[in-house]
Amino acid sequence: MERLIVRGGRRLHGTVRVAGNKNAAGPALAATLLSDEPVRLRNLPGIGDVGVFIELLRGLGVEIEPAAEDELVVSAARVTSGRVDAQLGRRIRMSLLVAGPLLARLGHAELPPPGGDVIGRRRIDTHLLALQALGAKVDPSRDGYRLSAGRLHGADILLDEMSVTATENVLLAAVLADGRTVIRNAASEPHVQDLCALLSAMGAHIDGIGTNCLVVDGVERLHGADFAIGPDYLEVGSFIGLAAVTHSALRIADCRPDQHGMTRIMFNRLGVDWRVDGNDIVVPEDQQLAVVDDQGQAVPKIDDAPWPGFPADLISIATVIATQARGAVLIHEKLYESRLFFVDRLIAMGARIVLCDPHRAVVIGPSPLYGQALVSPDIRAGMALLIAALCADGESVIDNVHQIDRGYERIEERLLGLGADVRRA
C-alpha cells in the first residue's frame, strides 16, 4: 500500500497545467463503442479510474492503442461482448456508462453494481428508468443488471434527478435510436458538454448543448473523430485552494477560466480571489483569508448545486480553505450523506469544526493545522487532506493514496515541481 509523506508549511510557486477532465474521459471512452471507425482521444488524464475503464473496454473487445503521452486511438469495430467484467465494473462508477452504447450497438448489456467513491447512497434508478423509456428491458439481480432491447426508439424523458451520468447514458443510447429524444432536467456540466461535442463530431444531431433540455435526433450510424478532452475544472479548483491556504503564488495554465464563475463566488466568501490572464488563472500570494459575512453579520454558507452551481466535488476543498479563514461559515453538502465525514481528520489536525449532521458542518477559523497520520477516504477528500497537510506544521503521512491517484494525475510529481516537500513511499 503506497502512502504520501508530506512536510507542510512551505510556500509554493510556479505554473501548473491541469490534466484532462476525469469526468469527461469516461463518457468519451464509452462513446467510442458507438462507431466501428477509430476515434482518437487527446488530453486523456493518466489516472487510476481511466486505466481501469480502458481495461474494462478491452474486455468487451475494444482495441485501444497509445498514440502519444496523453492520446489513445480507440477502435470498437469488433466489439465481441456486452458483458462487463465484474471485478473491473465494481471498481469504478463510470462502468455504468457502457449501458447506453452497448444497448444501441448490440441490443444487450450485462453490468455488475458500479463502484466509485463511498460518499453515500448513489442511486442508479434514473439511468434505468430513462433507458426503459427508450425501449430497454431491465432485469435486476444481486449480481447486477441485465439490459436488453430491440431497436431503441426516441422518447420524451423527464429525468427524476439532474444526474450527470444518467444524462450521459441517455445521450449515448439516444444518438442511434429511431426518431427524436428529448431529455428534460438534463445535467449541463462541462463534461456533459464535452460528450455532446464529441458525439456531434462523430455525426450525432444534438441541440440544446449547455442547457437543461437536450434534443437528440437519432442517426443510422456514427463515424470516427479526433477529439481533445477539456481541462479538469475540479482540479483547477483544487489548485486554487492549495495556493490560498499555503499563501502561494500559482499560475494555473490553459484552464478555461470562464468555467469558474460560481467557484469564484463561493471562494470569495472565504477571501480567496484570482485574476484571469488569457486562458490562465493567476492566484496571488499572501491572500488575507477571511469569511465575508452575509448582510446583518449573518453566518454565510458554502453550498453545492447542479451546474452552473458550485460543484459538490469542491466542497471538501472549500472546507479546508475555511479552516484557514478568519470567521465562521456553514458548509452545506446537499447531495451525499457521507462526504463530510472526512472532517474528523481535519479536527485531529487542529481544525475547529462542528459536524452538525451528515450534510452540514460549521467551520470556525483560522486554526493552525499540525501534521498527522491520515487516511484518504475518497478522491476529493483525499486531495483536501493533501492540501491540509501541505499547509500544516510538521509531517503528515497519508495512507490509501490510491484514492487520490484515481482522480489526480502524477500528483506528487507536479507538487514537487511547485516546491512542495512530498514523497511517495
N, C-alpha and C positions, 0 to 999 in steps of 0.2 A: 504494500500500500504506500503510495507516494504522498509526500507532505511538502508544504512550503514553510520555510523558516524565514521569518521577516524581522528585521530590526527597524523599528519605526523612528519617527522624529526627523527624517531627512527631507529637505526641500528637493523637489523635482524640477526639471527644466527640459525644454526641447520640444520637438514636434512628434506627434504620434499619428499614425494612419490607422483608421479603423478598418476592421475586416468586413467582408460582405455580411449582409443581414442573415443571421441564423434562421429566422422565421420566414425568410423568403427562399432560402436554399431548399428546404424540404418540399414545398409546393412546386418549385421549379423542376426539381428532380422527378417528382411524381408526374408532372406534365409530359415528360418525355415518353411515358407509357402510351400516350395517345397517338403517336405517329410511328410509322415504320421507316422514317428517314432520320438521319443523325441530327442531334441537337448539340450545339456547342454552348456550354455554360461557363461564363467567366466570372471572376471575383468570388469564387466559392470559398467560404471560410474553412480553414483546416481545423475543425473542431470535432469532438467526440461524437456528437449526435449525427453529424453529417456522415462521418465514417461508418457508423452503424447502418444508416439508411442506405448508403451505397452498397453495403454487403447484402442488405435485405433485397434491393432491386436485382442484384446479380443472382440471388436465389430464385428470382422469377424468370430468369433467362435474359435479362438486360445486359448488353455489352457496354462496359464503361472503361474508357482509356484516358489516361492523363495526357493533356496537350501542352501544358505549361505548369508553372508552380501553383497557380490557383485556377486552372482551367481543366475541364473534362469534356470529352466528346462521348455522348451517350446515344446508343442505338438500341431501340426496342423492337427491331424488325422481327426478331424471333422470340417473343415472349412465350414461354412454354408452360407457365404455371400461374394460377390465380391464388395459390395458397401461400400465405406469408409464414416464414419461419417463426415458430412460436417464441423461441428464446430471443431472437432479434426484435420481434414486434413488441415484446413486453418491456424492452429497454428504453423505448423512445415513444413520445407522444405522436410524432409525425408519422408513425406507421399507419395511422388512420387514413392518411391522405391517399393511399393507393386504392381505397374502396371505390371512389368515383371513377377514376380512369380504368380500373380493371373491369368494372361493370360495363363501361362504354366500349371497351376494346374486346373483352372476352365474353361478357354476359354473366360472369360469376366472380366471386371473390370469397376468400376464407381468411379471417383475421383473428388473432388472439386479442384479449383485452389489451389496450395500449398501455405503455409505460409513461415515463416522464417524471417531472418533479412531484414530490409528495407535499403538496401545499393545500390539501383539502380535496373535497369531492370534485371531480371534473367529469361531469356527465357527458355522454355521447348521444343522448336521445335526439338532440337537434339534428345531428348527422343522419341518423337512421330515418327519422320522420321525413326529412327533405328528400332522401334517396327513394323512399317509398312513394313520395308524391310524383317522382319521375318514372315510376313503374317497377321499382325493385321489390323483391320479396326478401324479408329478413327473418332468418331462423336463428335465434339466440340460444346459447348453451353456456354451461360453466366454462367451457374451453374457449369461448369467443363467439364469433358471429359468422354465419354463412349467408351470403347475399347472392341472389340470382335475378336475372331479368332477361326478357327478350329484347327487342329494340326499345330503348328508352324514349320517352316522349316528353315534350315540353309541358310545363305546368306553371301556374301562378302560385308561388310559395311565399308564405309569411313565416320567417324563422321565429321560433318562440323565444330565442335569445340572440343577441348580436354576437354570435360566436364566429371568431376568425376562422378556425379550421373547418367548421361546418360550411361557412360561406365558400371557402376554397374547395371543399369536397363537392359541393353542388356545382360550382363552376366547372370543375374538372369532368363531371359527368354530363353537364348540360351542353357543352360545346359540340358534342357529337350526337345529341338527342334530336329526334324529329321535332320540328316546329320551334316555337318560342317559349323560353323560360324567363319568368320574371322573379327575381329574388328580392323580396322586401325585408326590411330590417337587416340588411346585409352589413357586415363589417367593412370598414374602409381604410384600415391601417395601411402603412406604406408597403408592407409585404403582400397584402391583398392586391394593391395597385400594381405591384411588380408582377404578380401572377397574371393579372389581366393583360399587362403589356406583353408578357412572353406569349400567352395564348393568342393574342392578336397578331404577333409576329409570326406565329405558326399557321395563321389563316382563320382564326376564330372571329366571330362577329359579336362584339360586346359593347354595349352602350351604358353610360352612367358611371364610368370608372371614376373612383374617388368619392362617390356618393353612397347613400344607403339604399339605393334601388338600382339593381343591375338588370339589364335586359340582354338576354343571350339568344341569338338566332342560330340554331344548330346547323352544322355543315356536314357534308359527307365524310370528309377526311381532313386531317391536318398534315402539314409538311414540316420539314426541318427548319431550324432557325439558329441564329448566333445572338446570344443574349448575355448582357452583363448584369449581375445582381447588384442592387444598390447597397450603400453603406448601412451598417447596423446602427440604427438610431438609439438603441438601448445601450450599446457600447459607448456611443458619444456621450449620453447622459452619465454613464459611469465615470468616464474620464473627466467630465466637468466636475462631478462630485469629488473625485480624487484630488484635482487641482485645488479646489476650495478648502478642503479640510487640512491639506498639507501646506497651505499658504504658498502654493507654487504657481509659476507662470508656465502655461502649456498652450501650444497651438495644436488644434485637432484638425487635420488636413482632409480636404475633399469629403465633407460630411453632410452636405445638403442642409445648410442652416435653416432653411425655411420649414423644415420638419420639426423644429424645436420650439415652436411658439408657446405651447402650453407648459412644456418643461421650464421655459424661461419664467413664465408667470409663477409657477409653484416654487422654483428655486429662488426667485426674487423674494418670496415671503421669508426666506431664511437668510437673505442678504447676499445671495450669490448672483453675479451678473457676468456678462462677457460682451465682447464686441465681435462683429462679423467682418471678415476681411476676404472679400470674394466668396469662395466656396469653403473657407476655413472659419472655425470658431477659435477665438483667442481669449483665454481666461487669464486675467491679470493676477499678479502675486499679491499677497497680503490683503486679501479681502476682509473687511470687517463684518464677520458673520453675526447677524442679529435678526431675531424674529421681528417681522413687521406686523404689529397688532392690527386687527380689524377695527373699524370705526367704533368709538366708545371704549377703547382699550380692551376689546373682547379678544379672547384667545383665538387665533386663526387656525385653519386646518389645511392639511395637505391630503387630498383625496384623489382616488383614481376613477377613471371613467373610460368608456369606449372612445376610440379615435373620433374627433381630434382632442379628446380629453387627455389627462395625464396618464401615461402608461402604468398599468399595475406592476409591471416588471421593474419600474424605477422606485417603487415605494420603499424597498429595502435600502436603496442608496440615499433617498431623502431622509430616512430615519437616522442614518449615520451622520449626515450633514447636520441634522437638528441637534445631535449631541454636542456639536461644537459651536452652535449659535446661541447668543445670549437671548434668553426669554423662554417662553413656554409655547408649545404648538401641539395640536392634536393631529395624529396620524390616523387616517381612516382608510383601511383597506377593505373595499366593499365586495371584492369578487371571491376571495379564497379564505377559508376559515383557519388555515394553519400557517399562512405566510408570515405572520408577525411573531410566531413562536421563537424565532431566532433571537429576539431581543434579550433573552436570558443570557446569551453570550456577551452582548454589549453591556448588560448590567454587571456581569462578572469583570468586565474591563474597567468599570468605574462610571458607566453612564447612569444618569438619573432618569429612569423610565418607569411609568406606571402602566402595566398592561391591563386595560380596563375590561376587555373581553376579547374573544378571538379576532375581532375586526378593528379594534381601536386601542391606541396607546398614546399617552401623554408624555412628551419628552421635554425635560427642563435642562437647559444648557446655559453656559458651556460647562462641560465636565472634562477634566483631564483623563485620558484613557491610558491604561497600562497593559503591557504585553501579557498574554495569557495563552494557555493551551486551548485551541478552538477546533471545532468540527464543522465542516461545511455541510449544511443540510440539503441545499439545492443550489441551482446555478446562480440565481440573483442574490440570495442571502450569502452564498459563498463569496461572491465578489464584494458585497457590502462588508463582510468581515475582513477581507483582504484590505480594503480601503481603510477600515478602522485600525487594522494592525499597522498600516503604513504611517498613520498619524499618531500612534500610541507611543508612549515612552517604554523602551525596553524591547525584549524579544517575544514574538508570538510564534507558535507552531500551529499550522492549520492542517488538520488531517482531512481525509476524504476529499482530497483536492481534485479528484477526477470529476467531481460535480462542477467545479469551475471550468475545467477543461472541456466539458460538454458544450459550453457556450462562449468561451473566450479563447481566441487563438494565441498560442505561444505567449501566455500572459506574462510569465516571469522574464522571458527574453525581452519583451517590449518594455517592461518596467525597468529592467536593468539599463536599457538604452536611455531612460529618462533620469537615471541616477539613483534609483531605489536600491536598498540593501535587501535583496531577496534571493533565495536559492531553493532549489528543489532537492529533496533527499528521498 
